[in-house]
Amino acid sequence: MGVDELSFEQLVDSHYESLYRFALSLTRREADALDITQQTFYRWATKGGQLRNFTKVKSWLFTTLHREFLAIRRHEGRYPHLEISEVGEEKLAPAPFSVANKIDGESLIQALYQIDELYRVPLVLFYLENHSYRDIAEVLDLPAGTVMSRLSRGKELLRQVISQGITSGKIVSLRTADTQGLP
């Protein structure tokens, strides 16, 4: 039986329980496990037809579920969910000054364009496009170790450009530059 012959209902019937158990072991919350399992089957419905080898369906589903879990975890790390009633006043206080609080997205992109393309491209693919090291390596036709090195060096260069720009006042929001008549 080929992938085309496998009905969606048959696929769900044969893999739902094991995928759900795997998701529950990852999330430790029933609602999250249900969401990730459902999202995995949604991915199959939209992209599963691209799979050529039926023997890899189970592997594809488990890999997709794990990637969904990692994406959600990464998102929660960046944007933690807190109920306002549970948050103490100290967490609602203004954040202390830091470079991250001083620079806006436009200024960050402006600083990014000051970096050599050799380092800028992997940074953009990894942080802005959410590609994995392996995906970036394939796109750029480079070894994964080279991609990791360029990301590391690129981050350091970006830190230097940002810190120099902030201390010298060179990095200015594009909106601010437009309103002040700056080039």
Order of alpha helices (4+ residues) and beta strands (2+ residues): alpha-alpha-alpha-alpha-alpha-alpha-alpha-alpha-alpha-alpha
